[in-house]
Amino acid sequence: MTLRIEVAHEDVVTSRFAISPLWELAQALRSLGRPPSRDAAALRPWLVRVRDRYHRLARDVDLAVLHALQASDWGADFLSPVPANLSTTIDDLLAQVRETPIDEVRHEVAEALRRQPDIAPRVRAILTGDQAAAYCADILAAAWQALLEAEWPTLRAILERDVIHRAGQLTSTGWAAALAGLHPQLAWQHGRIELTHWRGDEDATLAGRGLLFVPSVFVWPGLALSLEPPWPPALIYPARGVAALWETAPRETATPDAYGGALGPLLGTSRAAVLRALDEPASTTQLAAILGQSLGGLGDHLAVLRRAGLLTRARSGRSVLYWRTAVGDALVAASGMD
């Protein structure tokens, strides 16, 4: 079974990338609210670590209302509005949830009730009321603070690194190679996107609206697609590096000496550690988490390495990402550190 999505020239021009903290939260809640899955092996360290926080949250707020809007293969779109750009914040998105037109909320609530007819009367009454969107936004705000707020800088760095990588693929190799690398079920065939293992054989079109590419930590290893108006078409795919995300060395063991290796005598152990860590783009926040160095010290080291031609940088939303140049790669490889 295959879904075939026609892509016109204007769709290619208007397609873009975005990062959604609210989508990550909704998917994290979905993962925490269901039995552990063998498919979620890469997320298991995080799921185990936050399970107690999730149970405390469930005692304090009405998570049953959110779960009622998330069937096994479907979710209410108004809970995860499309981010405007890479700089969209959780507060921006929660405001959009609260401002969802009542007709949109009622339409999606009706679909949720159709898919899950055994929803408790109390939850049903809340969802069919006029304040359903605001009620859900308050729950999401509490869940964000309890589960993801402290870890968002690290999560965001992973997502930004993926955007830099994918955008470079689209520019240098085109849609065929970029889509093939997003997910095994995706391919580019004769000017259209094909998604296999779909619920049936279907044809669709982007209708000139473009496609929003949204990397996700918590969708791993699956894929999500939204094509229904009025929401912009969006493809949510698993970000690269998720398997290693929760396995970062603890700060007390991630010393500069552990990363400096043979380059230490040449660059100094701290700068050598920074260069070694930047095999893929990373922000100063993520480097601080990995290496245990201060943000001020990292800034100085990055500036020196960049002036030496070993690093380059690019802005992604509100963050600046750094990665090694070809010269930096060659130096690391020659030192036997790669």
C-alpha positions as YAML, in Angstrom:
chain: A
units: angstrom
residues:
- id: 1
  name: MET
  ca: [0.00, 0.00, 0.00]
- id: 2
  name: THR
  ca: [1.46, 3.36, -1.04]
- id: 3
  name: LEU
  ca: [0.59, 7.02, -0.63]
- id: 4
  name: ARG
  ca: [1.69, 9.10, -3.65]
- id: 5
  name: ILE
  ca: [1.97, 12.86, -3.10]
- id: 6
  name: GLU
  ca: [2.30, 15.06, -6.17]
- id: 7
  name: VAL
  ca: [4.86, 17.86, -5.71]
- id: 8
  name: ALA
  ca: [4.71, 20.87, -8.03]
- id: 9
  name: HIS
  ca: [7.51, 23.38, -8.63]
- id: 10
  name: GLU
  ca: [5.93, 25.89, -6.24]
- id: 11
  name: ASP
  ca: [5.86, 23.20, -3.54]
- id: 12
  name: VAL
  ca: [9.60, 22.66, -3.89]
- id: 13
  name: VAL
  ca: [10.22, 26.40, -3.62]
- id: 14
  name: THR
  ca: [8.05, 26.92, -0.55]
- id: 15
  name: SER
  ca: [9.06, 23.81, 1.42]
- id: 16
  name: ARG
  ca: [11.05, 24.50, 4.57]
- id: 17
  name: PHE
  ca: [12.25, 23.09, 7.89]
- id: 18
  name: ALA
  ca: [10.90, 23.83, 11.35]
- id: 19
  name: ILE
  ca: [11.38, 22.67, 14.94]
- id: 20
  name: SER
  ca: [8.40, 22.17, 17.23]
- id: 21
  name: PRO
  ca: [8.87, 21.90, 21.00]
- id: 22
  name: LEU
  ca: [5.14, 21.27, 21.34]
- id: 23
  name: TRP
  ca: [5.20, 18.37, 18.90]
- id: 24
  name: GLU
  ca: [8.06, 16.85, 20.92]
- id: 25
  name: LEU
  ca: [6.03, 17.26, 24.11]
- id: 26
  name: ALA
  ca: [2.90, 15.69, 22.61]
- id: 27
  name: GLN
  ca: [4.88, 12.70, 21.36]
- id: 28
  name: ALA
  ca: [6.72, 12.34, 24.67]
- id: 29
  name: LEU
  ca: [3.37, 12.24, 26.50]
- id: 30
  name: ARG
  ca: [2.09, 9.69, 24.01]
- id: 31
  name: SER
  ca: [5.14, 7.47, 24.64]
- id: 32
  name: LEU
  ca: [4.84, 7.78, 28.41]
- id: 33
  name: GLY
  ca: [1.11, 7.09, 28.38]
- id: 34
  name: ARG
  ca: [1.28, 3.69, 26.67]
- id: 35
  name: PRO
  ca: [2.99, 0.37, 27.49]
- id: 36
  name: PRO
  ca: [6.71, 0.20, 26.65]
- id: 37
  name: SER
  ca: [7.33, -0.78, 23.04]
- id: 38
  name: ARG
  ca: [10.24, -2.78, 21.68]
- id: 39
  name: ASP
  ca: [10.38, -0.25, 18.83]
- id: 40
  name: ALA
  ca: [11.14, 2.55, 21.33]
- id: 41
  name: ALA
  ca: [14.47, 1.07, 22.45]
- id: 42
  name: ALA
  ca: [16.39, 4.28, 21.70]
- id: 43
  name: LEU
  ca: [14.02, 6.27, 23.93]
- id: 44
  name: ARG
  ca: [13.98, 3.79, 26.80]
- id: 45
  name: PRO
  ca: [16.73, 5.48, 28.89]
- id: 46
  name: TRP
  ca: [14.76, 8.72, 28.87]
- id: 47
  name: LEU
  ca: [11.41, 6.99, 29.46]
- id: 48
  name: VAL
  ca: [12.80, 5.18, 32.48]
- id: 49
  name: ARG
  ca: [14.42, 8.34, 33.84]
- id: 50
  name: VAL
  ca: [11.27, 10.50, 33.71]
- id: 51
  name: ARG
  ca: [8.69, 7.86, 34.60]
- id: 52
  name: ASP
  ca: [8.40, 9.04, 38.22]
- id: 53
  name: ARG
  ca: [8.04, 12.66, 37.08]
- id: 54
  name: TYR
  ca: [5.31, 11.59, 34.68]
- id: 55
  name: HIS
  ca: [3.39, 9.81, 37.42]
- id: 56
  name: ARG
  ca: [3.63, 12.88, 39.67]
- id: 57
  name: LEU
  ca: [2.41, 15.02, 36.79]
- id: 58
  name: ALA
  ca: [-0.54, 12.66, 36.22]
- id: 59
  name: ARG
  ca: [-1.57, 13.18, 39.84]
- id: 60
  name: ASP
  ca: [-1.45, 16.97, 39.50]
- id: 61
  name: VAL
  ca: [-3.04, 17.61, 36.08]
- id: 62
  name: ASP
  ca: [-5.72, 16.04, 33.89]
- id: 63
  name: LEU
  ca: [-3.60, 14.08, 31.42]
- id: 64
  name: ALA
  ca: [-6.60, 11.90, 30.54]
- id: 65
  name: VAL
  ca: [-7.93, 14.83, 28.48]
- id: 66
  name: LEU
  ca: [-4.80, 14.91, 26.33]
- id: 67
  name: HIS
  ca: [-4.67, 11.14, 25.93]
- id: 68
  name: ALA
  ca: [-8.28, 11.18, 24.75]
- id: 69
  name: LEU
  ca: [-7.14, 13.33, 21.82]
- id: 70
  name: GLN
  ca: [-4.36, 10.89, 20.85]
- id: 71
  name: ALA
  ca: [-5.54, 7.62, 19.34]
- id: 72
  name: SER
  ca: [-2.99, 4.95, 18.47]
- id: 73
  name: ASP
  ca: [-2.55, 6.14, 14.87]
- id: 74
  name: TRP
  ca: [-4.04, 9.63, 15.05]
- id: 75
  name: GLY
  ca: [-3.74, 12.85, 17.03]
- id: 76
  name: ALA
  ca: [-5.64, 16.13, 17.20]
- id: 77
  name: ASP
  ca: [-3.71, 18.67, 15.12]
- id: 78
  name: PHE
  ca: [-4.69, 21.65, 17.26]
- id: 79
  name: LEU
  ca: [-2.52, 20.26, 20.10]
- id: 80
  name: SER
  ca: [0.58, 20.73, 17.91]
- id: 81
  name: PRO
  ca: [0.14, 23.82, 15.70]
- id: 82
  name: VAL
  ca: [2.65, 24.25, 12.92]
- id: 83
  name: PRO
  ca: [5.64, 26.37, 14.02]
- id: 84
  name: ALA
  ca: [6.21, 29.53, 12.02]
- id: 85
  name: ASN
  ca: [9.99, 29.03, 11.79]
- id: 86
  name: LEU
  ca: [13.02, 27.58, 13.56]
- id: 87
  name: SER
  ca: [12.77, 30.24, 16.28]
- id: 88
  name: THR
  ca: [9.21, 29.44, 17.36]
- id: 89
  name: THR
  ca: [9.08, 28.94, 21.15]
- id: 90
  name: ILE
  ca: [6.89, 26.78, 23.36]
- id: 91
  name: ASP
  ca: [5.08, 29.93, 24.54]
- id: 92
  name: ASP
  ca: [4.33, 30.90, 20.93]
- id: 93
  name: LEU
  ca: [2.83, 27.48, 20.26]
- id: 94
  name: LEU
  ca: [0.81, 27.31, 23.48]
- id: 95
  name: ALA
  ca: [-0.69, 30.69, 22.58]
- id: 96
  name: GLN
  ca: [-1.72, 29.23, 19.22]
- id: 97
  name: VAL
  ca: [-3.38, 26.29, 20.98]
- id: 98
  name: ARG
  ca: [-5.40, 28.66, 23.16]
- id: 99
  name: GLU
  ca: [-6.43, 30.70, 20.12]
- id: 100
  name: THR
  ca: [-7.59, 27.73, 18.02]
- id: 101
  name: PRO
  ca: [-10.98, 28.57, 16.44]
- id: 102
  name: ILE
  ca: [-13.77, 26.75, 18.25]
- id: 103
  name: ASP
  ca: [-14.99, 25.12, 15.04]
- id: 104
  name: GLU
  ca: [-11.57, 23.53, 14.51]
- id: 105
  name: VAL
  ca: [-11.51, 22.24, 18.07]
- id: 106
  name: ARG
  ca: [-15.01, 20.77, 17.78]
- id: 107
  name: HIS
  ca: [-14.19, 19.08, 14.50]
- id: 108
  name: GLU
  ca: [-11.12, 17.36, 15.90]
- id: 109
  name: VAL
  ca: [-12.79, 16.50, 19.21]
- id: 110
  name: ALA
  ca: [-15.60, 14.83, 17.28]
- id: 111
  name: GLU
  ca: [-13.03, 12.75, 15.39]
- id: 112
  name: ALA
  ca: [-11.29, 11.81, 18.65]
- id: 113
  name: LEU
  ca: [-14.60, 10.70, 20.19]
- id: 114
  name: ARG
  ca: [-15.40, 8.67, 17.08]
- id: 115
  name: ARG
  ca: [-12.08, 6.88, 17.31]
- id: 116
  name: GLN
  ca: [-12.27, 6.35, 21.07]
- id: 117
  name: PRO
  ca: [-15.98, 5.99, 21.95]
- id: 118
  name: ASP
  ca: [-15.27, 4.68, 25.47]
- id: 119
  name: ILE
  ca: [-13.88, 8.01, 26.71]
- id: 120
  name: ALA
  ca: [-15.09, 8.77, 30.25]
- id: 121
  name: PRO
  ca: [-18.12, 11.11, 30.51]
- id: 122
  name: ARG
  ca: [-16.11, 13.59, 32.59]
- id: 123
  name: VAL
  ca: [-13.43, 13.87, 29.89]
- id: 124
  name: ARG
  ca: [-16.06, 14.01, 27.16]
- id: 125
  name: ALA
  ca: [-17.75, 16.94, 28.89]
- id: 126
  name: ILE
  ca: [-14.48, 18.89, 29.09]
- id: 127
  name: LEU
  ca: [-13.61, 18.24, 25.46]
- id: 128
  name: THR
  ca: [-17.00, 19.29, 24.16]
- id: 129
  name: GLY
  ca: [-17.04, 22.49, 26.20]
- id: 130
  name: ASP
  ca: [-16.17, 25.94, 24.89]
- id: 131
  name: GLN
  ca: [-12.88, 26.11, 26.86]
- id: 132
  name: ALA
  ca: [-11.42, 22.82, 25.64]
- id: 133
  name: ALA
  ca: [-8.44, 24.42, 23.84]
- id: 134
  name: ALA
  ca: [-7.48, 26.61, 26.81]
- id: 135
  name: TYR
  ca: [-7.87, 23.65, 29.18]
- id: 136
  name: CYS
  ca: [-5.54, 21.55, 27.01]
- id: 137
  name: ALA
  ca: [-3.01, 24.39, 26.74]
- id: 138
  name: ASP
  ca: [-2.81, 24.65, 30.54]
- id: 139
  name: ILE
  ca: [-2.13, 20.91, 30.81]
- id: 140
  name: LEU
  ca: [0.53, 21.10, 28.11]
- id: 141
  name: ALA
  ca: [2.23, 24.01, 29.89]
- id: 142
  name: ALA
  ca: [2.43, 22.02, 33.12]
- id: 143
  name: ALA
  ca: [3.70, 18.95, 31.27]
- id: 144
  name: TRP
  ca: [6.38, 21.00, 29.50]
- id: 145
  name: GLN
  ca: [7.69, 22.34, 32.80]
- id: 146
  name: ALA
  ca: [7.73, 18.89, 34.41]
- id: 147
  name: LEU
  ca: [9.14, 16.80, 31.56]
- id: 148
  name: LEU
  ca: [11.02, 18.71, 28.86]
- id: 149
  name: GLU
  ca: [11.86, 22.29, 29.84]
- id: 150
  name: ALA
  ca: [15.18, 21.47, 31.53]
- id: 151
  name: GLU
  ca: [16.26, 19.17, 28.70]
- id: 152
  name: TRP
  ca: [15.11, 21.31, 25.78]
- id: 153
  name: PRO
  ca: [18.51, 22.93, 25.06]
- id: 154
  name: THR
  ca: [20.00, 19.47, 24.46]
- id: 155
  name: LEU
  ca: [16.98, 18.27, 22.49]
- id: 156
  name: ARG
  ca: [16.94, 21.41, 20.40]
- id: 157
  name: ALA
  ca: [20.63, 21.02, 19.57]
- id: 158
  name: ILE
  ca: [19.97, 17.51, 18.25]
- id: 159
  name: LEU
  ca: [17.11, 18.81, 16.09]
- id: 160
  name: GLU
  ca: [19.11, 21.79, 14.80]
- id: 161
  name: ARG
  ca: [21.98, 19.51, 13.84]
- id: 162
  name: ASP
  ca: [19.57, 17.41, 11.84]
- id: 163
  name: VAL
  ca: [18.13, 20.46, 10.06]
- id: 164
  name: ILE
  ca: [21.61, 21.60, 9.02]
- id: 165
  name: HIS
  ca: [22.39, 18.14, 7.67]
- id: 166
  name: ARG
  ca: [19.08, 17.66, 5.81]
- id: 167
  name: ALA
  ca: [19.01, 21.16, 4.36]
- id: 168
  name: GLY
  ca: [22.51, 20.58, 3.02]
- id: 169
  name: GLN
  ca: [21.35, 17.31, 1.42]
- id: 170
  name: LEU
  ca: [18.41, 19.01, -0.27]
- id: 171
  name: THR
  ca: [20.68, 21.72, -1.65]
- id: 172
  name: SER
  ca: [23.51, 19.48, -2.82]
- id: 173
  name: THR
  ca: [21.80, 16.23, -3.86]
- id: 174
  name: GLY
  ca: [18.12, 17.11, -4.33]
- id: 175
  name: TRP
  ca: [14.90, 15.64, -3.04]
- id: 176
  name: ALA
  ca: [15.57, 12.07, -4.16]
- id: 177
  name: ALA
  ca: [18.62, 11.55, -1.94]
- id: 178
  name: ALA
  ca: [17.28, 13.69, 0.92]
- id: 179
  name: LEU
  ca: [13.96, 11.84, 1.16]
- id: 180
  name: ALA
  ca: [15.63, 8.46, 0.91]
- id: 181
  name: GLY
  ca: [17.72, 9.41, 3.94]
- id: 182
  name: LEU
  ca: [14.77, 10.59, 6.02]
- id: 183
  name: HIS
  ca: [13.08, 7.22, 6.46]
- id: 184
  name: PRO
  ca: [13.09, 3.78, 4.79]
- id: 185
  name: GLN
  ca: [9.42, 4.17, 3.82]
- id: 186
  name: LEU
  ca: [10.00, 7.43, 1.91]
- id: 187
  name: ALA
  ca: [11.18, 7.81, -1.67]
- id: 188
  name: TRP
  ca: [11.12, 10.35, -4.52]
- id: 189
  name: GLN
  ca: [9.71, 8.91, -7.73]
- id: 190
  name: HIS
  ca: [8.93, 10.86, -10.91]
- id: 191
  name: GLY
  ca: [8.25, 14.19, -9.25]
- id: 192
  name: ARG
  ca: [6.26, 12.86, -6.32]
- id: 193
  name: ILE
  ca: [6.80, 11.62, -2.78]
- id: 194
  name: GLU
  ca: [5.94, 7.97, -2.20]
- id: 195
  name: LEU
  ca: [5.25, 6.64, 1.27]
- id: 196
  name: THR
  ca: [5.05, 2.86, 1.52]
- id: 197
  name: HIS
  ca: [3.30, 0.78, 4.21]
- id: 198
  name: TRP
  ca: [0.41, 3.24, 4.04]
- id: 199
  name: ARG
  ca: [-3.14, 2.35, 5.05]
- id: 200
  name: GLY
  ca: [-4.12, 1.96, 1.38]
- id: 201
  name: ASP
  ca: [-3.25, 3.00, -2.16]
- id: 202
  name: GLU
  ca: [-3.94, 6.74, -2.26]
- id: 203
  name: ASP
  ca: [-3.02, 9.83, -4.26]
- id: 204
  name: ALA
  ca: [-2.65, 13.30, -2.73]
- id: 205
  name: THR
  ca: [-1.23, 16.70, -3.61]
- id: 206
  name: LEU
  ca: [0.47, 19.51, -1.74]
- id: 207
  name: ALA
  ca: [-1.58, 21.97, -3.84]
- id: 208
  name: GLY
  ca: [1.14, 24.61, -3.89]
- id: 209
  name: ARG
  ca: [1.34, 24.80, -0.08]
- id: 210
  name: GLY
  ca: [4.81, 23.28, 0.14]
- id: 211
  name: LEU
  ca: [5.91, 20.77, 2.75]
- id: 212
  name: LEU
  ca: [7.13, 21.45, 6.25]
- id: 213
  name: PHE
  ca: [9.95, 19.10, 7.30]
- id: 214
  name: VAL
  ca: [9.97, 18.66, 11.10]
- id: 215
  name: PRO
  ca: [12.69, 16.53, 12.74]
- id: 216
  name: SER
  ca: [11.64, 14.80, 15.94]
- id: 217
  name: VAL
  ca: [13.32, 12.92, 18.75]
- id: 218
  name: PHE
  ca: [10.17, 11.27, 20.05]
- id: 219
  name: VAL
  ca: [8.64, 10.09, 16.77]
- id: 220
  name: TRP
  ca: [11.57, 7.62, 16.49]
- id: 221
  name: PRO
  ca: [11.59, 5.17, 14.74]
- id: 222
  name: GLY
  ca: [8.33, 6.04, 13.03]
- id: 223
  name: LEU
  ca: [7.02, 8.79, 10.81]
- id: 224
  name: ALA
  ca: [4.04, 11.15, 10.87]
- id: 225
  name: LEU
  ca: [2.35, 13.01, 8.05]
- id: 226
  name: SER
  ca: [-0.35, 15.68, 8.12]
- id: 227
  name: LEU
  ca: [-2.01, 16.82, 4.91]
- id: 228
  name: GLU
  ca: [-5.45, 17.94, 6.07]
- id: 229
  name: PRO
  ca: [-6.35, 21.65, 5.75]
- id: 230
  name: PRO
  ca: [-6.36, 24.15, 7.32]
- id: 231
  name: TRP
  ca: [-3.00, 23.02, 8.70]
- id: 232
  name: PRO
  ca: [0.02, 23.28, 6.37]
- id: 233
  name: PRO
  ca: [1.29, 19.91, 5.09]
- id: 234
  name: ALA
  ca: [3.92, 18.59, 7.50]
- id: 235
  name: LEU
  ca: [6.21, 15.59, 7.52]
- id: 236
  name: ILE
  ca: [7.57, 14.65, 10.94]
- id: 237
  name: TYR
  ca: [10.55, 12.33, 10.71]
- id: 238
  name: PRO
  ca: [13.07, 10.84, 13.19]
- id: 239
  name: ALA
  ca: [16.08, 13.06, 13.80]
- id: 240
  name: ARG
  ca: [19.57, 11.63, 13.40]
- id: 241
  name: GLY
  ca: [21.50, 10.74, 16.53]
- id: 242
  name: VAL
  ca: [18.53, 9.81, 18.71]
- id: 243
  name: ALA
  ca: [20.06, 6.48, 19.74]
- id: 244
  name: ALA
  ca: [23.05, 8.25, 21.26]
- id: 245
  name: LEU
  ca: [21.09, 11.17, 22.73]
- id: 246
  name: TRP
  ca: [20.56, 9.67, 26.18]
- id: 247
  name: GLU
  ca: [23.94, 7.97, 26.31]
- id: 248
  name: THR
  ca: [26.08, 11.12, 26.64]
- id: 249
  name: ALA
  ca: [28.89, 10.62, 29.12]
- id: 250
  name: PRO
  ca: [28.11, 12.08, 32.57]
- id: 251
  name: ARG
  ca: [29.66, 15.47, 33.13]
- id: 252
  name: GLU
  ca: [32.02, 14.23, 35.79]
- id: 253
  name: THR
  ca: [33.62, 11.71, 33.36]
- id: 254
  name: ALA
  ca: [33.52, 13.89, 30.22]
- id: 255
  name: THR
  ca: [36.78, 15.70, 31.00]
- id: 256
  name: PRO
  ca: [38.86, 17.53, 28.41]
- id: 257
  name: ASP
  ca: [41.63, 14.91, 28.79]
- id: 258
  name: ALA
  ca: [39.12, 12.21, 27.83]
- id: 259
  name: TYR
  ca: [38.51, 13.95, 24.50]
- id: 260
  name: GLY
  ca: [41.77, 15.73, 23.81]
- id: 261
  name: GLY
  ca: [43.84, 12.75, 22.76]
- id: 262
  name: ALA
  ca: [46.90, 13.32, 20.61]
- id: 263
  name: LEU
  ca: [45.85, 16.87, 19.72]
- id: 264
  name: GLY
  ca: [46.11, 18.02, 23.33]
- id: 265
  name: PRO
  ca: [49.79, 19.03, 23.21]
- id: 266
  name: LEU
  ca: [49.18, 21.00, 20.00]
- id: 267
  name: LEU
  ca: [45.92, 22.82, 20.75]
- id: 268
  name: GLY
  ca: [45.57, 22.38, 24.48]
- id: 269
  name: THR
  ca: [43.30, 19.69, 25.90]
- id: 270
  name: SER
  ca: [40.18, 21.88, 26.11]
- id: 271
  name: ARG
  ca: [40.36, 23.10, 22.51]
- id: 272
  name: ALA
  ca: [41.26, 19.63, 21.28]
- id: 273
  name: ALA
  ca: [38.18, 18.29, 23.06]
- id: 274
  name: VAL
  ca: [35.99, 20.89, 21.35]
- id: 275
  name: LEU
  ca: [37.41, 20.07, 17.93]
- id: 276
  name: ARG
  ca: [36.97, 16.33, 18.50]
- id: 277
  name: ALA
  ca: [33.36, 16.77, 19.61]
- id: 278
  name: LEU
  ca: [32.35, 18.74, 16.50]
- id: 279
  name: ASP
  ca: [32.20, 15.91, 13.99]
- id: 280
  name: GLU
  ca: [28.59, 17.08, 13.54]
- id: 281
  name: PRO
  ca: [27.08, 20.55, 14.12]
- id: 282
  name: ALA
  ca: [26.50, 21.48, 17.75]
- id: 283
  name: SER
  ca: [25.68, 24.59, 19.74]
- id: 284
  name: THR
  ca: [27.66, 25.91, 22.67]
- id: 285
  name: THR
  ca: [24.90, 24.64, 24.98]
- id: 286
  name: GLN
  ca: [25.28, 21.09, 23.76]
- id: 287
  name: LEU
  ca: [29.06, 21.25, 23.88]
- id: 288
  name: ALA
  ca: [28.85, 22.44, 27.48]
- id: 289
  name: ALA
  ca: [26.64, 19.47, 28.33]
- id: 290
  name: ILE
  ca: [28.98, 17.00, 26.60]
- id: 291
  name: LEU
  ca: [32.34, 18.39, 27.73]
- id: 292
  name: GLY
  ca: [31.55, 19.95, 31.08]
- id: 293
  name: GLN
  ca: [33.18, 23.24, 30.06]
- id: 294
  name: SER
  ca: [31.80, 26.68, 30.85]
- id: 295
  name: LEU
  ca: [29.93, 28.62, 28.17]
- id: 296
  name: GLY
  ca: [32.40, 31.49, 28.45]
- id: 297
  name: GLY
  ca: [35.41, 29.26, 28.02]
- id: 298
  name: LEU
  ca: [33.78, 27.45, 25.12]
- id: 299
  name: GLY
  ca: [33.15, 30.74, 23.38]
- id: 300
  name: ASP
  ca: [36.82, 31.62, 23.56]
- id: 301
  name: HIS
  ca: [37.91, 28.19, 22.29]
- id: 302
  name: LEU
  ca: [35.42, 28.28, 19.41]
- id: 303
  name: ALA
  ca: [36.60, 31.71, 18.35]
- id: 304
  name: VAL
  ca: [40.26, 30.59, 18.28]
- id: 305
  name: LEU
  ca: [39.48, 27.39, 16.36]
- id: 306
  name: ARG
  ca: [37.34, 29.30, 13.85]
- id: 307
  name: ARG
  ca: [40.05, 31.92, 13.22]
- id: 308
  name: ALA
  ca: [42.46, 29.04, 12.59]
- id: 309
  name: GLY
  ca: [40.15, 27.71, 9.89]
- id: 310
  name: LEU
  ca: [39.32, 24.51, 11.80]
- id: 311
  name: LEU
  ca: [35.65, 25.31, 12.41]
- id: 312
  name: THR
  ca: [32.80, 27.03, 10.64]
- id: 313
  name: ARG
  ca: [29.43, 28.15, 11.89]
- id: 314
  name: ALA
  ca: [25.87, 28.94, 10.81]
- id: 315
  name: ARG
  ca: [22.81, 30.34, 12.51]
- id: 316
  name: SER
  ca: [19.81, 28.04, 13.01]
- id: 317
  name: GLY
  ca: [16.89, 29.95, 14.50]
- id: 318
  name: ARG
  ca: [18.14, 31.47, 17.74]
- id: 319
  name: SER
  ca: [21.16, 29.20, 18.00]
- id: 320
  name: VAL
  ca: [24.55, 29.25, 16.32]
- id: 321
  name: LEU
  ca: [25.86, 25.83, 15.31]
- id: 322
  name: TYR
  ca: [29.55, 25.01, 14.87]
- id: 323
  name: TRP
  ca: [31.18, 22.13, 13.02]
- id: 324
  name: ARG
  ca: [34.58, 21.15, 11.69]
- id: 325
  name: THR
  ca: [35.86, 22.32, 8.31]
- id: 326
  name: ALA
  ca: [37.69, 19.97, 5.95]
- id: 327
  name: VAL
  ca: [40.95, 21.19, 7.51]
- id: 328
  name: GLY
  ca: [39.63, 20.38, 10.97]
- id: 329
  name: ASP
  ca: [38.55, 16.92, 9.80]
- id: 330
  name: ALA
  ca: [41.99, 16.28, 8.34]
- id: 331
  name: LEU
  ca: [43.71, 17.37, 11.56]
- id: 332
  name: VAL
  ca: [41.53, 15.09, 13.69]
- id: 333
  name: ALA
  ca: [42.05, 12.17, 11.31]
- id: 334
  name: ALA
  ca: [45.83, 12.69, 11.18]
- id: 335
  name: SER
  ca: [46.00, 12.68, 14.98]
- id: 336
  name: GLY
  ca: [44.34, 9.28, 15.09]
- id: 337
  name: MET
  ca: [41.37, 10.63, 17.07]
- id: 338
  name: ASP
  ca: [38.64, 9.82, 14.53]
...
